[in-house]
Amino acid sequence: MAASASFPLRRDLGVQLLALYAIFVISVLAAAYIFVQSATDQLEADVGASDLALAHSIAQETSTAMTSALEAVYHLSIHRPVIESDNAGMTRLFENIMSVRQDINLTYRLNADGIMTFHYPIGPESTVGVDFAFRPYFQQALTTHEALISAGRISPTTSQPVATAVMPIWSADDQFLGIVATNIKLQFLSDTLRNISTTSREDQVVEITIIDHDGKIVAHSSPDQLLRDAREVMPELTSALLDGVSRNVIATNADKVEYLYSYVPIPSIDWGVIVSRPTVAAFAVPYAFQRGIFIVSAVFLCSGLLFWLALSRRVIRPLERLAEFSQNAMPGHANANDVVSGLARLTARTDQMGVLTRSVQRMQSAIEARLNELATLLRTSTAVVSTLDSRVVLDRILEQVETLLNVHMSAIFALDDEVSGFRARASRHLPAWYAERIRIDPLDPNSATMRAIRTGEPIQIVDTETDPAYQSHRYRARKAGYRSLLAIRLPIKHADPAALVVYRNEPYEYSEREIRLLTSFANHAAMAIENAALFARSDMHLQEQTRRLESLIQSMHDGLVLEDFGGKIIYVNRRVHELLRLTADSILNKPIAILVEAMVAHADNAETVAEQIAKMLDEKGIRQIECSYVDGEAHRYLRLTLFDVTDAADTLIGRGWIVQDITQRYEVDRMKSNLIATVSHELRTPLAAIKGYATTLLADDVEWDSASQREFLTTISLESDRLNNLVHDLLDMSKIEAGTLVVTPTACDLYPLVVSAANHAMPSANGRLRIDLPPDTPTLYADADRIEGVLRNLLENSAKYAEGDTPIEVSASYDAHDVIIRVIDQGPGIPLEHQEHIFQSFYRLDNGLTRKTAGAGLGLTIARGFVQAHGGRIWLEPRERGLCVAFSIPRSPVHEIPEEHGVGGG
């Protein structure tokens, strides 16, 4: 009875509890609704205030950066090199400021007319000499003594979007001298804004815009928006911002998306900052909070009905599942750290709640350690790409290693070819004597560093006192003060091998996580070393190319002079000195008028040349003149070519002068004239004789006896032979000049060739010829007709010029390689000053002290061509009296005849 009577009570108690729970739920829901409304309003206000604060912060930073840029150009403007437009001084000043200001990509100086006089860096796309007076900032500078910031634009020098910090330069008597300006990279501002944008959560899309006083976008978290007109995108906001208004506005953009805009002006430079993001993202937390409260309320209502029935079965098991989940998952709530820190009292509990608490704390520690590692690696990566000075980068890497892993000493060892071993390239906290003196033998089998480099695997010595492999280095470890070490090879391909080594002063075994982390640092160190090595190689390659180009220009056969836009000589090659006798030092950096005056002063017709050069300077395109140039005893003919030098935009940046020695062309023209005159004379003489005797024989009024007729016919025959020989000489000369002379070597004896040449010589040398050939003279492998022609020409010359019955001697000698033949006479010989020209075409002696006789001046030239075609050479040997012409013929047969064996005119 008692049991059955108590059941309704239990049931009624449930109803009572349910009623009480219903009252509780209604109260909770009402309170939750009121709380949600007030919290949502507050959160939305906080979001707006946060964006507005971000805009204020960015505005302040931008104002500070621009003010710094204005101060920088102001300080530049008071330096004497800038005021006096001294390029050398400005180079040092501009280089210094750009080395410390990463946001500047160009520093330059405009003169009072707006002409670019200098900029740094100089670069191939130079705009020196370009007129920038049309720029608004230049026009504004004409009316102010204060520094100013220009509107955004594309720089013609760097082709990058920039804003310019401009400082007018005024003299003490208030005369405008020009401006000095620095181009601020708008991309630098955009990168900063993008970095700020990317630090937000992925679901929080933030766009940051900076506009200038013209309404152009000068910085944006999306680079493709740069220099776009902001009035096209948000006209009302832009107008309000440029009017100096600061507030939050919710508006719809062109894509019908509702945005929260927070804008703040920058009064110091009349710019403004706009921070915008979709309201869906901006108010995501309030909206999510509302939805969460509504979902929780619904779940709360539904779960309340089942709460009492499932209490015994659904409390412990869900907690156990929650504990298991917490051990394998990371909290995703933004306040997870605060929640965990508030659970310190629960850590000592032995139930599931205690397990959950301890798991969360371990998870938090692991996350913090990982984030710290990633931040350190990020700083290391930034250091690697920020400079090419490997020593600075390596020091930073070692500093981060010691901070993150709590090691006591660290070093990077690299191969040093000078000592044939590994030396410390960078180190921290190693004893000075150790870092300076240590040299690791590459063949040391017990060195942990060498083992790591050879195997490519990390090598660690847990305790130097107990590790048997480290016994040989134990004394050094004690003296340096370390008990354990870890060595990791740097993965280097383009530089000498190296390794990262870390030390502790107590025994220690590194975990896999620590080894992986140190391997990441080793990779960064390898990148730094390779970057430095590759830069050094590229720099050497560039220098080598520059040297080659310089050598090429210096080796030109023509003189080259370059002048800048102002008419100042900036380059000359050494050929100019050879042609004009002007040293580079005497005309470099001097006005081009000095070169012109020197050329006019030595010209044959100075007045005419001066007028021609003046006309050239006034004309455009490529212009040339030719003049006769006299320098002491040297007489040259020169061609001057003047051309304009333009840049890629076809803008005139200077002019070039080419000085060519065309004396040889004039000599060729002279030789052609001599050829015509000589051939005409040599043809006219035999033709006149032939015509005269033939006319005499054909006369009807005279009867000639047989003896006279034979005499006349003999003369006609001899003159015909003479004419035929001249034609043959001209044909041979043309083959030699054209390089088409062909020789057909055969075995032949020298003596018959000498006899045949003497018999065919005109005049004959038989009556006084002496032949002195050794009995064992080797057989010649030569073209008999050509060698006979050489001998005949030499014998004819001796017969013509040697007086009376003086002997003419032909002798020979030989060595292991050549047979040398000499033709010697007792004539007047050839003066020394003519000997170097005697083998040139049509060269004949015509002064009263030397030979004078008929001839075309081709005999010795043809003889030289025949000899060279056989691979030999011909020359004059000195004698007290007479002339000795010697030539050599190789003893071995000639199998291949060079394509160019004729020398022609010398």
Disulfide bonds with the S-S distance in Angstrom:
none
